Amino acid sequence: MLYRRLLCNILAGIVVGVLPAVSYAGQNEPRYEYSVAVQEITQLYWLAETANSCGWATRQEADKFEAFAVRFLTAHLSGAYRTALYSMTSDAGFQPAVQRVALENRGQNCDQARWRNGWTTYKTAADENATRY
């Protein structure tokens, strides 16, 4: 009897522990926490602005990449967080602030292969998924 109750408790624990994973496994796209999305969008804007200031990308390419980054991240956020991210990136001061940082650090970043390779990799992924998001 004791073993049966112990076994039932163990099985119940396994079921309760596995159900969230099973329900999540049915979703194709991961969900972002808002703080992670804010950090990521800022980094992606910085990468695009660095690419533009270093001459690796035109203004149009940087703008197109930034628009994709917003679409991609907001597709992975829920209601209020999606609205908040749109609001942050559409604020008149957001892009100019990121541009200013990229320009100020151009001398240190334009010679870094990791930033140029990162830009190339991320831009290629954005171009390949441009119609998906």
C-alpha positions, 0 to 999 in steps of 0.5 A, spaced: 500 500 500 505 504 501 509 503 495 502 504 491 501 511 494 509 512 493 508 510 486 502 514 484 505 520 487 511 519 483 507 518 477 503 525 479 509 529 479 512 526 473 505 528 469 505 535 472 512 536 471 512 534 463 505 537 461 508 544 461 513 541 456 508 537 452 504 543 451 510 548 449 512 543 445 506 544 440 508 551 439 513 552 433 516 559 436 519 561 442 516 566 446 521 572 449 521 575 456 520 583 455 526 584 458 530 579 453 526 582 447 528 589 449 536 588 450 535 584 443 532 589 439 537 594 442 543 590 440 540 589 433 539 596 432 546 597 434 549 592 429 545 595 423 547 602 425 554 600 426 554 596 419 551 603 416 556 607 420 562 603 418 560 602 410 558 595 411 550 597 409 547 602 406 542 606 410 536 603 406 539 596 408 540 598 416 532 601 416 530 594 412 534 590 417 531 594 423 524 593 421 525 586 420 528 585 427 522 589 430 517 584 426 521 578 428 521 580 436 514 583 436 511 576 433 514 573 439 511 577 444 504 577 447 499 583 447 502 589 452 509 587 451 508 587 443 505 594 444 511 596 449 516 594 444 513 598 438 512 604 442 520 604 444 522 603 437 518 608 434 520 613 439 523 619 436 529 618 440 530 611 440 534 610 433 538 617 433 540 615 440 543 608 437 546 611 431 550 616 436 553 610 440 554 607 433 558 613 430 561 614 437 564 607 437 566 607 430 573 607 430 573 601 435 568 597 432 569 598 424 576 594 424 572 588 428 571 582 424 566 579 429 561 585 428 562 585 421 561 577 420 555 578 425 552 583 421 553 579 415 550 573 418 544 576 421 542 580 415 542 574 411 538 571 416 533 577 416 533 577 408 531 569 408 526 570 413 523 577 410 516 575 408 516 570 414 515 576 419 
